[in-house]
């Protein structure tokens, strides 16, 4: 009986160490996002897009590029 308990414990430990540890992916500190030719960059659209991607700040660099940063 003791061998069975030790075997079960060893299998449990092996499964625990074999499972991958999930780490939260982090976005880079900043990103440049092309807005596309059909849509001009505006402050509100750029800021909304940046916030949706997890960046708290965003500003238009030119008519077609939104810059997001932390």
Residue, then its C-alpha position, 0 to 999 in steps of 0.5 A: x500500500x505504501x508503494x502505491x501512495x509513493x507512486x501516486x505522489x511521484x506521478x502527481x509531482x511529475x505532472x505538476x512540473x510538466x505543465x507549462x507555466x503560463x505567463x502574461x504576455x506584455x506588449x512593447x512599451x510603444x507601437x506605431x499603428x498605420x490607420x489606413x488610407x481610407x481613414x485619417x488619424x484623429x485624436x479620439x480614434x487613435x486614443x480609443x484604438x490604443x486603449x483597446x490594445x492595452x496602451x493608456x496613451x495615444x497620439x496621431x503622429x501624422x494623418x495616417x499614423x497613430x502612436x501608442x505608449x505606456 
